[in-house]
Amino acid sequence: MPRPLLSKDAHALLRRARRLALRGAAATFAAQVTLAAGITAADAVRKRRDHEDRGAPEHDPLEAEVRGNELTTYTYGRYLYDDMLAAIDGATDFVYLASYIWKGDEVGQQFKDAVVRAAERGVLVCLVFDGFANLVVPREFQQFPDNVHVLRFPVLRTVVPVIDIRSTGRDHRKILVVDGVVGFVGGYNIGSLYATSWRDTHVRVTGPAVWELQNAFVDFWNRHRGKRPELPDSGSTDWEPSIQAARNEPSRVIYPVRALYLEAIDRAVDRIWITQGYFIPDHEILHSLLAAASRGVDVRVIMPERSNHVIADVVARSYFATLLEGGVRLFLYHEVMVHAKTMTIDGRWATIGTANVDRLSMQGNYEINLEIIDPGQAEHMESIFRTDLEHCREMTMEEWQERGLAERAVQRFLRPLQVFL
């Protein structure tokens, strides 16, 4: 008979080693979570103590014509909301509105009143908002009349999300489509804070490309509608490649927004200018940016000096040394939160959408980004980027190397939490 490869004592030692390794990993993770919770609590105290209302820069929208489509790019929330509300008030056929966050404040009430008025005059109104993101919004605010169809994306859709990957992900999209004539998409959620105090980017589309946004809403609605009415899926005879939507859909296990970024970065020969609220690149995106910088591309990233998620800031900063050493220039936007999700390349290509450069957006949530291949729109995006630089300070390698040992240790220790961000 063949002799056993390992003795009973050896098997026992292996089992003990596995148990110890699991206990060690669990203890490390618990320590990371505890530290993160402590930092978050301390940051909340700091924000309350140092709170100061600051207004975001007010800049007029920029307009461009792209192959029979009119694009309007917004960087000030109040201007965007005024045009969105006007579109809803002018609706005669349907209003499709999805917002990750829909706050129950003054601006939120304006949107609620507008969609209710639309439904009262016979317009089909379909709304989507994320249950988890709106847990703090009063439940009564989330109630609408019966003639308004509401899909509150569930907080939990399965008790075993790790096993059932198709049931993971939040609905992080921000879309408005009215009558198939006008559509809006970008980083702005709905709320008074975002109207005047956050720097974000959104785009309005009129023309054939509105179908890209309408189709994204319809596909999501019909897949998750339950007993709600099914929406017509029209298809499109227009195959214009200059404006297309990339849609991350966990229920179908497809994440094309990440590929959109990777392929565009790989083509760059002159400049890559990125603006992100939360910038935590995965290995492939990080490698692509460093490769571009090494071949002489001007790679710049604007991100908040302090975002609304302090742990995201800590983890993002754990990449600074690698980025700076590789020739990527980092600019920290101060005074207000910058929440935009944009990139423009070589004065020819741009993307505006809902996806952050982090794990949750690239490989987790429902997201939508428009890819726009047009020099006119790219010129607008570069102009916006240059204006944003006036509100930034550049992080240099010299400054970064001067940070304290405690800060270095915290960044290194919490970096593994990137998988949750």
C-alpha positions in Angstrom: 0.0 0.0 0.0 1.2 3.5 -0.7 2.6 5.4 2.3 0.8 8.6 3.3 2.5 11.7 2.1 2.1 13.4 5.5 1.9 11.9 9.0 -1.0 12.5 11.3 1.2 14.9 13.3 2.1 16.8 10.1 -1.6 17.1 9.2 -2.4 18.4 12.7 0.4 21.0 12.4 -1.0 22.2 9.0 -4.5 22.5 10.4 -3.2 24.5 13.4 -1.2 26.7 11.0 -4.3 27.4 8.9 -6.3 28.2 12.0 -3.6 30.6 13.3 -3.4 32.2 9.8 -7.2 32.7 9.7 -7.2 34.1 13.2 -4.3 36.5 12.4 -6.1 37.7 9.2 -9.3 38.2 11.2 -7.5 40.1 13.9 -5.8 42.3 11.3 -9.0 43.1 9.5 -10.7 43.9 12.8 -7.9 46.2 13.7 -8.2 47.9 10.3 -11.9 48.4 10.7 -11.5 49.7 14.2 -8.9 52.2 13.1 -11.0 53.3 10.1 -14.0 53.8 12.4 -11.9 55.9 14.8 -10.6 58.1 12.0 -14.1 58.5 10.5 -15.5 59.5 13.9 -12.6 62.0 14.5 -13.1 63.5 11.0 -16.9 63.9 11.7 -16.0 65.9 14.9 -13.5 68.0 12.9 -16.1 68.8 10.2 -18.7 69.9 12.8 -16.1 72.0 14.6 -14.6 73.6 11.4 -17.7 73.7 9.3 -17.8 76.7 7.0 -20.2 77.2 4.1 -18.3 77.7 1.0 -19.8 78.1 -2.5 -18.6 76.2 -5.5 -17.3 78.3 -8.4 -20.2 79.5 -10.6 -19.4 79.0 -14.3 -21.9 79.1 -17.2 -22.6 75.8 -19.0 -20.6 75.1 -22.2 -22.3 74.0 -25.4 -21.0 71.8 -28.2 -22.4 70.2 -31.3 -21.4 66.6 -31.9 -22.7 64.9 -35.1 -26.3 66.1 -34.9 -26.4 66.2 -31.0 -26.2 69.2 -28.8 -24.2 68.8 -25.6 -24.3 71.1 -22.6 -21.7 70.6 -19.9 -22.5 71.8 -16.4 -20.1 72.5 -13.5 -22.5 74.3 -11.2 -25.4 72.4 -9.7 -28.0 75.2 -9.5 -27.8 75.8 -13.3 -28.1 72.1 -13.9 -31.1 71.6 -11.6 -32.9 74.6 -13.2 -32.6 72.9 -16.6 -33.5 69.5 -15.3 -36.6 70.9 -13.6 -37.6 72.8 -16.8 -37.3 69.6 -18.8 -39.6 67.7 -16.3 -42.1 70.6 -16.3 -42.2 70.4 -20.1 -42.7 66.6 -20.4 -45.6 65.4 -22.4 -44.9 61.7 -22.7 -42.5 60.3 -20.0 -40.0 61.1 -17.4 -37.3 58.6 -16.4 -35.3 59.7 -13.4 -32.6 57.7 -11.6 -30.6 59.3 -8.7 -28.2 57.4 -6.4 -29.0 60.0 -3.6 -32.2 62.0 -3.5 -32.2 64.2 -0.4 -35.4 65.2 1.4 -34.4 68.9 1.4 -35.4 72.0 -0.5 -33.9 70.9 -3.8 -35.1 67.3 -3.3 -38.7 68.7 -2.7 -38.5 70.7 -5.9 -37.8 67.6 -7.9 -40.5 65.6 -6.1 -43.0 68.3 -6.8 -42.0 68.5 -10.4 -42.4 64.7 -11.1 -45.7 64.7 -9.2 -47.0 67.5 -11.3 -45.9 65.6 -14.4 -47.8 62.5 -13.4 -50.9 64.5 -12.6 -51.0 65.8 -16.2 -50.8 62.2 -17.5 -47.0 61.8 -18.1 -45.6 58.4 -17.4 -43.2 58.9 -14.5 -40.7 56.2 -13.5 -38.2 56.9 -10.7 -35.2 54.9 -9.3 -33.2 55.7 -6.2 -30.8 53.5 -4.2 -32.2 52.2 -0.9 -28.8 52.1 0.9 -27.7 55.5 -0.2 -31.0 57.0 1.1 -31.3 55.2 4.4 -30.9 58.6 6.2 -33.6 60.2 4.1 -37.0 60.4 5.9 -39.2 57.5 4.8 -42.2 59.7 4.3 -40.2 61.8 1.8 -39.7 58.6 -0.2 -43.5 58.1 -0.6 -45.0 59.1 -3.9 -48.6 59.1 -5.2 -49.8 55.9 -6.9 -49.5 57.5 -10.4 -45.7 57.8 -9.9 -43.9 54.5 -10.4 -41.0 54.1 -7.9 -38.2 51.5 -7.8 -36.4 51.8 -4.6 -33.3 49.6 -5.3 -33.2 47.2 -2.3 -30.5 47.6 0.3 -30.0 43.8 0.2 -31.0 41.5 -2.7 -29.5 38.4 -1.3 -28.1 37.1 2.0 -25.0 35.7 0.3 -23.7 38.5 -2.0 -20.2 37.0 -2.1 -21.7 33.8 -3.7 -24.4 35.5 -5.8 -22.3 38.1 -7.5 -25.1 39.1 -9.8 -27.0 40.4 -6.8 -24.3 42.8 -5.6 -23.6 46.4 -6.3 -25.5 49.7 -5.6 -27.3 51.7 -8.3 -24.9 54.6 -8.4 -26.3 56.1 -11.7 -27.7 59.6 -12.1 -29.9 59.8 -15.2 -32.8 61.9 -16.4 -34.5 61.3 -19.7 -37.6 63.3 -20.8 -39.8 62.3 -23.8 -36.8 60.7 -25.5 -35.8 64.2 -26.6 -33.4 65.3 -23.8 -31.2 63.4 -21.4 -28.9 64.2 -18.5 -26.1 62.2 -16.9 -23.1 62.9 -14.7 -21.9 63.1 -11.1 -24.6 65.2 -9.5 -27.0 63.6 -7.1 -30.2 65.5 -6.0 -29.8 67.8 -3.0 -29.3 71.4 -1.8 -25.7 70.7 -0.8 -24.8 69.8 -4.4 -26.6 72.8 -5.9 -24.2 75.4 -4.7 -21.4 73.8 -2.5 -20.0 70.9 -4.6 -17.9 71.0 -7.8 -19.3 68.3 -10.1 -19.8 67.7 -13.8 -23.0 66.8 -15.7 -23.9 66.8 -19.3 -27.2 67.4 -21.1 -27.8 65.7 -24.5 -30.4 66.5 -27.1 -30.5 64.6 -30.4 -30.2 60.9 -31.4 -27.7 60.1 -28.6 -30.4 60.6 -26.0 -31.3 57.0 -26.8 -28.0 55.9 -25.1 -29.4 57.2 -21.8 -33.0 56.1 -22.4 -31.9 52.6 -23.2 -29.8 52.4 -20.1 -32.7 53.4 -17.9 -35.2 51.1 -19.7 -32.9 48.0 -19.5 -32.3 48.5 -15.8 -36.0 49.2 -15.0 -37.2 46.1 -17.0 -34.6 43.9 -15.4 -35.5 45.0 -11.8 -39.1 46.3 -12.1 -40.8 43.4 -10.3 -44.6 44.1 -10.7 -44.1 47.6 -12.0 -45.1 48.4 -15.6 -42.7 47.2 -18.3 -41.2 50.0 -20.4 -40.9 49.8 -24.2 -37.5 48.8 -25.5 -37.2 50.6 -28.8 -33.8 49.7 -30.1 -32.0 52.3 -32.2 -31.3 52.8 -35.9 -28.5 55.3 -35.1 -25.0 53.8 -34.8 -23.1 57.0 -34.5 -19.9 56.1 -32.6 -19.1 59.6 -31.5 -21.3 59.4 -28.4 -21.8 56.1 -26.7 -22.7 54.9 -23.2 -20.6 52.4 -21.3 -22.8 50.7 -18.6 -21.5 48.7 -15.7 -24.2 46.1 -14.9 -23.4 43.6 -12.0 -26.6 41.6 -12.8 -25.0 40.8 -16.2 -21.4 40.7 -14.8 -20.2 43.3 -17.3 -18.0 46.3 -16.5 -17.2 48.2 -19.7 -16.4 51.5 -18.0 -13.1 50.1 -16.7 -12.2 49.0 -20.2 -13.2 52.4 -21.5 -10.6 54.0 -19.3 -7.9 51.4 -20.0 -8.3 51.6 -23.8 -8.4 55.4 -23.9 -5.3 55.7 -21.7 -3.5 53.3 -23.9 -4.1 55.5 -26.9 -2.8 58.7 -25.4 0.2 60.4 -26.9 0.0 63.9 -25.5 -2.1 64.5 -22.4 -4.4 62.6 -20.0 -6.3 64.9 -17.6 -8.5 63.2 -15.0 -10.8 64.7 -12.4 -12.1 62.3 -9.7 -13.9 62.6 -6.4 -12.4 59.3 -5.2 -9.2 58.2 -7.0 -8.1 54.7 -6.0 -6.8 53.0 -9.2 -6.6 49.3 -9.5 -3.4 47.6 -10.6 -4.2 47.8 -14.3 -5.3 51.4 -14.4 -2.3 52.4 -12.2 0.1 50.6 -14.6 -1.6 52.1 -17.6 -1.2 55.7 -16.2 2.5 55.1 -15.3 3.2 53.6 -18.7 1.6 56.7 -20.4 3.7 59.0 -18.2 6.8 57.0 -19.0 6.3 57.6 -22.8 6.0 61.3 -22.2 2.3 61.8 -21.8 1.3 64.7 -19.6 -0.8 62.8 -16.9 -2.6 65.0 -14.4 -5.2 64.1 -11.8 -7.4 66.5 -9.9 -8.9 65.1 -6.7 -10.3 66.6 -3.4 -7.8 67.8 -0.8 -10.4 66.5 1.6 -13.4 64.5 0.3 -16.5 63.6 2.2 -15.1 60.1 2.8 -11.9 60.4 4.9 -11.0 56.7 4.6 -11.2 57.0 0.8 -8.7 59.9 1.2 -6.3 57.8 3.3 -6.3 54.9 0.9 -6.0 57.1 -2.1 -3.0 58.8 -0.6 -1.3 55.4 -0.2 -0.8 55.5 -4.0 0.7 59.0 -4.1 4.4 58.0 -3.9 4.0 55.5 -6.7 2.2 58.0 -8.9 4.6 60.9 -8.2 7.7 58.7 -8.7 6.2 57.6 -12.0 5.7 61.1 -13.3 1.9 61.6 -12.7 1.1 65.1 -11.5 -1.4 65.3 -8.6 -3.5 68.4 -7.9 -5.6 68.8 -4.7 -8.8 70.8 -5.1 -9.4 72.9 -2.0 -12.3 74.8 -0.3 -15.1 72.6 -1.7 -15.6 69.0 -2.6 -14.9 68.1 -6.2 -17.1 65.1 -7.1 -16.7 65.0 -10.9 -16.0 61.7 -12.8 -14.3 62.9 -16.0 -11.3 62.3 -18.2 -10.1 63.9 -21.4 -7.3 62.8 -23.7 -5.3 64.5 -26.4 -7.9 67.2 -27.1 -10.0 64.5 -28.9 -11.7 62.2 -26.4 -13.6 62.7 -23.2 -15.8 60.8 -20.8 -18.4 62.2 -18.3 -20.4 59.9 -16.1 -21.1 58.4 -12.7 -18.1 56.1 -12.2 -15.3 56.8 -9.9 -11.8 55.4 -10.4 -12.1 52.9 -7.6 -13.1 49.3 -7.1 -16.8 49.9 -6.3 -17.4 51.8 -9.4 -15.2 49.9 -11.8 -16.1 46.4 -10.6 -19.0 46.7 -8.3 -21.8 49.2 -8.9 -24.3 50.0 -11.6 -22.7 52.9 -13.4 -22.9 54.8 -16.7 -20.3 56.9 -18.5 -20.7 58.7 -21.9 -17.8 58.3 -24.2 -17.5 61.4 -26.5 -15.1 61.5 -29.4 -15.1 65.1 -30.6 -12.5 67.9 -30.5 -15.1 70.5 -29.6 -16.3 68.7 -26.5 -12.8 67.8 -25.6 -11.8 71.4 -25.8 -14.5 72.3 -23.3 -13.4 69.6 -20.9 -9.8 70.8 -21.1 -11.0 74.4 -20.5 -12.9 73.2 -17.4 -9.8 71.3 -16.2 -7.6 74.4 -16.6 -10.1 76.5 -14.6 -10.2 73.8 -11.9 -6.4 74.0 -11.6 -6.9 77.6 -10.4 -8.5 76.1 -7.3 -5.9 73.5 -6.7 -2.5 73.1 -5.2 0.0 70.6 -6.6 1.3 67.8 -4.4 5.0 67.5 -5.0 7.3 64.6 -4.1 9.2 66.8 -1.7 6.1 67.6 0.2 4.9 64.1 0.2 8.1 62.7 1.6 7.9 65.1 4.5 4.8 63.5 6.0 5.1 62.0 9.4 5.8 58.4 10.3 2.3 58.0 11.8 0.6 59.1 8.6 2.8 56.7 6.6 1.9 53.8 8.9 -1.9 54.5 8.8 -1.9 54.7 5.0 0.1 51.4 4.7 -2.1 49.7 7.2 -5.4 50.7 5.7 -4.5 50.3 2.0 -6.0 46.8 1.9 -9.4 48.3 2.5 -9.4 49.5 -1.1 -11.4 46.4 -2.0 -14.3 47.9 -0.1 -14.0 51.4 -1.6 
